[in-house]
Amino acid sequence: MIQAARTLDTYGLLCPVPIMKTASAIREVSVGDVLEVLADDPQILEDMPAWCASNGHALLETIEENEEFRLYVRRVK
């Protein structure tokens, strides 16, 4: 199980807001720590990997349960 330093709840928010909030929240955790992002917009499944790749962070895991998503992002830089 991945231990998150912080959880960001983006339930009810649509693209691009969850990614914008992720970009802000990732700066609030230390390099090497993990941010857990909770979402219910399926667009996050495409947006988060692309955002991580373009910003140098690592998407560790994506879990889908009942049309809700938990994504774990490690801050790399």
N, CA, C and O atoms as a DFTB+ gen file, in Angstrom:
308 C
 N C O
     1  1       0.842      -1.191       0.000
     2  2       0.000       0.000       0.000
     3  2       0.884       1.250       0.000
     4  3       1.852       1.343       0.754
     5  1       0.539       2.179      -0.837
     6  2       1.293       3.417      -0.958
     7  2       0.857       4.378       0.146
     8  3      -0.338       4.581       0.362
     9  1       1.814       4.959       0.831
    10  2       1.535       5.941       1.879
    11  2       1.615       7.349       1.281
    12  3       2.666       7.765       0.794
    13  1       0.520       8.060       1.320
    14  2       0.471       9.420       0.781
    15  2       0.755      10.431       1.885
    16  3       0.285      10.290       3.014
    17  1       1.531      11.452       1.538
    18  2       1.801      12.546       2.466
    19  2       0.608      13.491       2.539
    20  3       0.395      14.166       3.547
    21  1      -0.172      13.528       1.451
    22  2      -1.325      14.438       1.390
    23  2      -2.351      13.853       0.442
    24  3      -2.000      13.155      -0.509
    25  1      -3.619      14.137       0.699
    26  2      -4.705      13.715      -0.183
    27  2      -5.397      14.949      -0.738
    28  3      -5.716      15.886      -0.006
    29  1      -5.623      14.928      -2.050
    30  2      -6.317      16.010      -2.742
    31  2      -7.644      15.466      -3.254
    32  3      -7.661      14.534      -4.058
    33  1      -8.733      16.027      -2.805
    34  2     -10.076      15.603      -3.209
    35  2     -10.558      16.495      -4.352
    36  3     -10.773      17.692      -4.162
    37  1     -10.726      15.908      -5.541
    38  2     -11.229      16.672      -6.687
    39  2     -12.579      16.130      -7.159
    40  3     -12.968      16.351      -8.305
    41  1     -13.293      15.422      -6.284
    42  2     -14.607      14.905      -6.651
    43  2     -15.513      16.045      -7.092
    44  3     -15.556      17.103      -6.465
    45  1     -16.238      15.811      -8.186
    46  2     -17.181      16.804      -8.686
    47  2     -16.564      17.839      -9.606
    48  3     -17.278      18.661     -10.180
    49  1     -15.247      17.811      -9.754
    50  2     -14.570      18.782     -10.619
    51  2     -14.244      18.135     -11.964
    52  3     -13.877      16.962     -12.032
    53  1     -14.383      18.915     -13.019
    54  2     -14.138      18.412     -14.365
    55  2     -12.855      18.993     -14.940
    56  3     -12.365      20.027     -14.485
    57  1     -12.324      18.313     -15.942
    58  2     -11.115      18.721     -16.649
    59  2     -11.248      20.176     -17.079
    60  3     -12.290      20.564     -17.607
    61  1     -10.234      20.978     -16.867
    62  2      -8.874      20.705     -16.416
    63  2      -8.636      20.966     -14.928
    64  3      -7.490      20.950     -14.478
    65  1      -9.698      21.206     -14.160
    66  2      -9.539      21.633     -12.768
    67  2      -8.769      20.619     -11.910
    68  3      -7.904      21.039     -11.141
    69  1      -9.039      19.300     -12.000
    70  2      -8.260      18.373     -11.166
    71  2      -6.742      18.451     -11.413
    72  3      -5.952      18.330     -10.476
    73  1      -6.350      18.649     -12.650
    74  2      -4.919      18.769     -12.954
    75  2      -4.371      20.094     -12.440
    76  3      -3.248      20.145     -11.939
    77  1      -5.139      21.150     -12.557
    78  2      -4.695      22.448     -12.035
    79  2      -4.505      22.376     -10.520
    80  3      -3.535      22.915      -9.986
    81  1      -5.425      21.715      -9.835
    82  2      -5.306      21.574      -8.386
    83  2      -4.144      20.647      -8.016
    84  3      -3.475      20.861      -7.005
    85  1      -3.908      19.629      -8.826
    86  2      -2.759      18.738      -8.608
    87  2      -1.462      19.513      -8.737
    88  3      -0.556      19.344      -7.921
    89  1      -1.361      20.361      -9.752
    90  2      -0.153      21.152      -9.964
    91  2       0.140      22.037      -8.762
    92  3       1.302      22.233      -8.407
    93  1      -0.888      22.565      -8.141
    94  2      -0.707      23.391      -6.951
    95  2      -0.362      22.536      -5.730
    96  3       0.542      22.875      -4.967
    97  1      -1.078      21.436      -5.551
    98  2      -0.894      20.595      -4.359
    99  2       0.447      19.876      -4.342
   100  3       0.995      19.626      -3.269
   101  1       0.983      19.543      -5.503
   102  2       2.250      18.809      -5.532
   103  2       3.379      19.652      -4.934
   104  3       4.355      19.110      -4.416
   105  1       3.242      20.972      -5.008
   106  2       4.258      21.858      -4.432
   107  2       4.199      21.888      -2.906
   108  3       5.117      22.382      -2.252
   109  1       3.118      21.358      -2.346
   110  2       2.947      21.359      -0.896
   111  2       3.477      20.090      -0.227
   112  3       3.446      19.977       0.998
   113  1       3.962      19.135      -1.027
   114  2       4.585      17.941      -0.453
   115  2       6.081      17.988      -0.778
   116  3       6.496      18.641      -1.735
   117  1       6.863      17.305       0.008
   118  2       8.314      17.296      -0.193
   119  2       8.691      16.424      -1.373
   120  3       7.963      15.501      -1.738
   121  1       9.842      16.727      -1.969
   122  2      10.370      15.879      -3.039
   123  2      10.503      14.467      -2.486
   124  3      11.053      14.263      -1.404
   125  1       9.997      13.498      -3.237
   126  2      10.019      12.103      -2.818
   127  2       8.726      11.648      -2.165
   128  3       8.470      10.448      -2.071
   129  1       7.907      12.591      -1.713
   130  2       6.635      12.239      -1.093
   131  2       5.565      11.991      -2.154
   132  3       5.738      12.320      -3.328
   133  1       4.458      11.404      -1.709
   134  2       3.378      11.014      -2.611
   135  2       2.127      11.825      -2.323
   136  3       1.749      12.033      -1.171
   137  1       1.495      12.279      -3.396
   138  2       0.211      12.962      -3.342
   139  2      -0.850      11.992      -3.852
   140  3      -0.721      11.442      -4.946
   141  1      -1.891      11.787      -3.064
   142  2      -3.028      10.969      -3.480
   143  2      -4.090      11.907      -4.035
   144  3      -4.492      12.859      -3.367
   145  1      -4.543      11.641      -5.252
   146  2      -5.571      12.471      -5.885
   147  2      -6.831      11.630      -6.030
   148  3      -6.800      10.551      -6.621
   149  1      -7.937      12.126      -5.489
   150  2      -9.234      11.478      -5.601
   151  2     -10.033      12.206      -6.674
   152  3     -10.114      13.434      -6.665
   153  1     -10.621      11.452      -7.597
   154  2     -11.338      12.076      -8.708
   155  2     -12.495      11.196      -9.149
   156  3     -12.499       9.988      -8.911
   157  1     -13.475      11.814      -9.793
   158  2     -14.559      11.054     -10.401
   159  2     -14.755      11.423     -11.873
   160  3     -15.700      10.953     -12.508
   161  1     -13.879      12.250     -12.412
   162  2     -13.892      12.593     -13.838
   163  2     -12.978      11.610     -14.570
   164  3     -11.768      11.625     -14.342
   165  1     -13.520      10.757     -15.441
   166  2     -12.684       9.764     -16.116
   167  2     -11.589      10.363     -16.997
   168  3     -10.642       9.666     -17.361
   169  1     -11.707      11.634     -17.340
   170  2     -10.664      12.289     -18.136
   171  2      -9.320      12.289     -17.402
   172  3      -8.271      12.412     -18.035
   173  1      -9.342      12.152     -16.078
   174  2      -8.123      12.133     -15.280
   175  2      -7.207      10.979     -15.697
   176  3      -5.989      11.058     -15.534
   177  1      -7.795       9.910     -16.233
   178  2      -7.004       8.746     -16.637
   179  2      -6.082       9.063     -17.814
   180  3      -5.045       8.421     -17.982
   181  1      -6.452      10.031     -18.613
   182  2      -5.590      10.484     -19.705
   183  2      -4.739      11.676     -19.280
   184  3      -3.561      11.768     -19.625
   185  1      -5.350      12.583     -18.530
   186  2      -4.667      13.820     -18.175
   187  2      -3.513      13.626     -17.200
   188  3      -2.451      14.223     -17.375
   189  1      -3.706      12.801     -16.178
   190  2      -2.676      12.673     -15.148
   191  2      -1.374      12.064     -15.682
   192  3      -0.304      12.593     -15.382
   193  1      -1.418      10.967     -16.467
   194  2      -0.152      10.455     -17.006
   195  2       0.571      11.482     -17.878
   196  3       1.795      11.596     -17.824
   197  1      -0.189      12.226     -18.678
   198  2       0.420      13.245     -19.541
   199  2       1.017      14.373     -18.713
   200  3       2.117      14.843     -19.000
   201  1       0.291      14.809     -17.683
   202  2       0.800      15.883     -16.831
   203  2       2.060      15.438     -16.102
   204  3       3.035      16.187     -16.038
   205  1       2.052      14.226     -15.553
   206  2       3.235      13.716     -14.850
   207  2       4.439      13.657     -15.786
   208  3       5.536      14.073     -15.414
   209  1       4.238      13.144     -16.992
   210  2       5.338      13.030     -17.956
   211  2       5.891      14.392     -18.338
   212  3       7.105      14.551     -18.466
   213  1       5.021      15.372     -18.520
   214  2       5.495      16.684     -18.951
   215  2       6.088      17.507     -17.813
   216  3       6.814      18.470     -18.061
   217  1       5.784      17.136     -16.554
   218  2       6.288      17.894     -15.412
   219  2       7.323      17.157     -14.586
   220  3       7.799      17.676     -13.576
   221  1       7.677      15.944     -15.008
   222  2       8.751      15.218     -14.350
   223  2       8.388      14.526     -13.053
   224  3       9.268      14.233     -12.244
   225  1       7.109      14.261     -12.839
   226  2       6.687      13.534     -11.647
   227  2       6.329      12.104     -12.036
   228  3       6.178      11.803     -13.220
   229  1       6.193      11.220     -11.045
   230  2       5.942       9.809     -11.325
   231  2       4.531       9.417     -10.895
   232  3       4.160       9.580      -9.733
   233  1       3.755       8.903     -11.837
   234  2       2.450       8.339     -11.519
   235  2       2.691       6.897     -11.087
   236  3       3.030       6.044     -11.908
   237  1       2.516       6.631      -9.800
   238  2       2.846       5.325      -9.240
   239  2       1.742       4.296      -9.440
   240  3       2.012       3.133      -9.738
   241  1       0.511       4.727      -9.275
   242  2      -0.595       3.775      -9.352
   243  2      -1.899       4.518      -9.578
   244  3      -2.080       5.652      -9.134
   245  1      -2.802       3.849     -10.282
   246  2      -4.165       4.343     -10.469
   247  2      -5.117       3.231     -10.074
   248  3      -5.007       2.110     -10.572
   249  1      -6.043       3.530      -9.190
   250  2      -7.015       2.552      -8.732
   251  2      -8.405       3.067      -9.075
   252  3      -8.754       4.201      -8.747
   253  1      -9.197       2.227      -9.737
   254  2     -10.567       2.595     -10.088
   255  2     -11.530       1.702      -9.324
   256  3     -11.427       0.476      -9.367
   257  1     -12.469       2.332      -8.625
   258  2     -13.507       1.608      -7.902
   259  2     -14.821       2.363      -8.054
   260  3     -14.922       3.522      -7.651
   261  1     -15.820       1.718      -8.629
   262  2     -17.161       2.311      -8.741
   263  2     -17.144       3.688      -9.393
   264  3     -17.782       4.621      -8.906
   265  1     -16.417       3.807     -10.486
   266  2     -16.327       5.059     -11.245
   267  2     -15.676       6.190     -10.469
   268  3     -15.882       7.363     -10.780
   269  1     -14.897       5.842      -9.468
   270  2     -14.077       6.814      -8.737
   271  2     -12.630       6.368      -8.868
   272  3     -12.336       5.179      -8.991
   273  1     -11.738       7.342      -8.841
   274  2     -10.331       7.061      -9.106
   275  2      -9.453       7.574      -7.973
   276  3      -9.686       8.649      -7.421
   277  1      -8.435       6.780      -7.638
   278  2      -7.383       7.203      -6.711
   279  2      -6.078       7.092      -7.476
   280  3      -5.712       6.016      -7.949
   281  1      -5.382       8.205      -7.593
   282  2      -4.116       8.247      -8.313
   283  2      -3.030       8.673      -7.349
   284  3      -3.229       9.563      -6.522
   285  1      -1.887       8.035      -7.461
   286  2      -0.770       8.301      -6.559
   287  2       0.389       8.875      -7.363
   288  3       0.930       8.217      -8.252
   289  1       0.762      10.108      -7.042
   290  2       1.805      10.834      -7.767
   291  2       2.961      11.117      -6.819
   292  3       2.779      11.726      -5.765
   293  1       4.157      10.667      -7.205
   294  2       5.353      10.964      -6.426
   295  2       5.997      12.234      -6.967
   296  3       6.254      12.347      -8.166
   297  1       6.256      13.188      -6.079
   298  2       6.962      14.407      -6.474
   299  2       8.426      14.062      -6.688
   300  3       9.099      13.585      -5.774
   301  1       8.914      14.301      -7.887
   302  2      10.292      13.947      -8.239
   303  2      11.226      15.142      -8.148
   304  3      12.398      15.002      -7.799
   305  1      10.703      16.307      -8.461
   306  2      11.570      17.503      -8.427
   307  2      10.891      18.664      -7.738
   308  3      11.475      19.741      -7.622
